[in-house]
Structures are given as C-alpha cells and as structure tokens.
Amino acid sequence: MSLVTTLLAERVPGAGYLFVAGVLVLSGLKGRVILTQYLGLAQAPSFRRGFTAFLVGFVALAFAIYAMGG
C-alpha cells in the first residue's frame, strides 16, 4: 500500500480532485490496517472505532484543505 500510494502521488502530482481523494482514502486505509493489525486494536473494538473516526476526520480535513487551495 505504501508503494502504491507513493507512486501514485509522485506520478501524477497535478491530478484532479478524484485522484487526490483516492490517494487520501488509500492512505487512510493503510493507517487503519497499521492500527488494527500492528498495534493490536483488533482486540479493542471501541478504540479501533475511535481511531477510525479520527482517520476519517483527518482524511476529510486534508481533502478540504486541498480543495480550498486548488
């Protein structure tokens, strides 16, 4: 996932909103996998929901900042 995200972001830096949204969603999914699998949040559903909500908010905020600037 990291390689795909990096290659996509580097390959098409001037892409449109849909492309940027896709890269951000991929990054958010990658973060969720890391939190769930490697930090053990699979055994703590309430914490996993909280971190997922934070990631969704962060990705939405990052996209909003991008949309306002471009």
GICORLIN-V991374 format. One record per helix or strand of 2 or more residues. SS is the DSSP state (H for helix, E for strand). FROM is the first residue (numbers start at 1). LEN is the number of residues. If there is no record, write none. Layout:
ss=<SS	SS>
from=<FROM	FROM>
len=<LEN	LEN>
This chain:
ss=<H	H	H	H>
from=<2	17	41	45>
len=<10	22	3	25>
